[in-house]
Amino acid sequence: MRAARPGLDVTIGLLDHGPPYVEDVAGAVAVPLLLSAGYHVRVDLPARAPRLTVTAAVGPDPLLSVALADRLAEAGYDGRAPVTLAAAGSADERSLDDVRRQAALLAEHLDVEVTAAFVAAGEPRLSDVRPEAVASYLLAPGTFHDKLSACGAQVVSAPLGDHAALADVVLARYDAAR
């Protein structure tokens, strides 16, 4: 984000794994780097940092479909097989619905069937489906991505990471809040 907008003061604030903690960070706008609007976006972040304007979650968004498609292509996806959009999951049904909406956006972008599946919470569980290609709906590597990699799919994409489209979505959320 700093590279995309050099003059913008971008600061990191963490909810639980800090410091720096979000409530201690100076600024006026917090863009939650979360791909769906679950508990952290709706309750936790506003309670912890009431002086900040909290934007919508980063996902779902049509631009994320660009990043997801690019990550699939980088992993060797040929564009023909159905895709499973695999996310961590949530106990919050609204968050699961956000992932399903992103799956629909990705299906439109790829022009193939895309279904959502979840690693930790939500139905269907990734462990219960037999995906051919998995689009990782995660921001970074770690335990959840390790589970995606072990699911037996022929293609598993990398997390979204530092894809330019993700930065564009974050900056759009910031601009809308300002």
Secondary structure as UniProt FT lines:
FT   TURN            2..4
FT   TURN            6..7
FT   HELIX           22..24
FT   STRAND          29..30
FT   HELIX           40..44
FT   HELIX           45..48
FT   TURN            50..51
FT   STRAND          53..54
FT   HELIX           62..74
FT   TURN            75..76
FT   STRAND          83..89
FT   HELIX           93..110
FT   STRAND          114..121
FT   HELIX           126..128
FT   STRAND          133..136
FT   HELIX           143..149
FT   STRAND          155..156
FT   TURN            161..162
FT   HELIX           164..177
//
